């Protein structure tokens, strides 16, 4: 997919047209190299309380170990897919927790044969949750040397530039018709927002984070990892790199429009969970006229059940929603927020993502130390030990080198109870 070819058309669209606001910020990522960079920019954009529009163009590949789709980046090869491509469930985790109706995602994608087959068997494979309005064209990946172009996304850009005030559904229909006319790709599949299917009765159900404002006691972890602490990484400012016009295999172009917030405080949005994953439990019956708070429901068993069943994207999205809720209520330097970062770290381990797990455990340890916990505190030692263990399982040398200095610094401050851990780490780094 020649993703970068659509950037000029998108760049010509005034950002305010995308969001329907008087002012907005536009971020372009042309042929990005590192999935963590894309995640950081996406997370910063998703943190905005206003309307958000995300445009994606690229090629989807299936990770054979996890059986999860990934969006290829500039350096992605079949051998390095798990470390150089963007996991699709990361998109779901970041965008799925935004309030419904505030997020629009338009994607023009080419799918490798394995993803194409999975999409035929499971139309909800690319589901991003009930919040985002997701419109996409998916075509089979072309043979080597025969690149395809994102004509569907280009048609959206032309409609935006024309000033036509179409609903997303009408814009999708018009863009689909134009794309088929300009470049009749074989067997295109068009995806539109549809209600999430009801959960199977055998699936575990995780509750939505409570919306009451009274401080609730921290839920005790069930069978999810013992809390080690970590605060979610603070999103970096979404500064826009200068787009490159070179097209590389596995390239992706993303245009994100976020309105600048108006002056004055805004209430933080309450995270939303896909109803197919986490419907809110009905209130317990009580006497007429009685209005007491609903009994808290522990989400940990359902999250773990989803992860153990291989539904890693679902588990990650629910845990991310609880973390967002804890951050909103108690702040980043709180036991509640740190606990949910640790849950996400262990979910990454279960998903076979040691680099991501290591990164989250490192953040957990830093957060606990920032909360003035002692270096010999079992929770601090546990976070550093888990980060060290996951680091040893990272197969990508570049990712290991990138995380190594932070881990060495933490090991110097938190030597742990394993003799020689710092010396062994230093030898591995050399």
Number of C-alpha atoms within 10 A of each C-alpha: 27 21 30 24 20 23 22 13 16 25 15 12 18 17 24 16 16 24 22 12 14 11 17 21 19 23 22 23 23 28 26 24 20 17 19 16 14 19 17 17 20 22 22 18 28 24 18 16 18 21 22 26 23 23 22 22 32 29 29 29 29 24 19 12 9 14 13 23 26 22 26 31 27 20 18 22 16 13 9 13 20 26 24 25 30 26 23 21 24 19 21 22 23 22 29 27 28 28 19 18 12 17 21 22 17 25 23 25 28 27 24 18 15 16 24 20 12 17 17 11 10 11 11 15 15 17 21 27 29 23 22 25 20 22 22 23 23 23 21 22 23 16 9 7 6 9 14 20 22 24 24 28 29 21 23 24 22 16 18 21 16 10 10 10 11 12 9 17 13 11 18 25 16 16 22 22 14 17 22 14 11 11 13 12 18 11 9 16 17 16 18 16 17 12 11 15 11 10 14 10 7 6 12 18 23 27 22 23 24 17 10 10 7 9 8 11 8 12 13 13 16 14 12 20 16 16 22 29 35 34 29 22 15 10 15 13 11 18 12 15 11 10 17 14 14 12 17 17 19 26 26 29 25 27 23 26 25 29 23 15 13 9 6 5 7 9 7 13 16 19 23 25 30 23 19 17 26 22 16 15 14 7 10 9 7 9 6 6 6 8 8 9 10 12 10 13 14 16 23 23 16 22 30 26 19 23 20 14 12 16 17 22 24 23 28 25 29 30 26 24 23 26 26 27 25 21 19 16 20 13 15 21 18 19 21 25 27 30 26 28 30 30 30 27 33 27 26 24 17 16 22 18 19 24 25 24 28 30 20 28 33 28 25 32 30 22 26 24 20 14 14 9 15 15 19 14 13 14 19 26 22 22 28 29 25 21 27 22 14 24 23 16 14 21 14 13 9 11 17 20 15 11 17 19 13 14 25 19 12 21 21 12 14 23 20 20 12 8 9 11 16 20 14 10 17 15 8 11 12 6
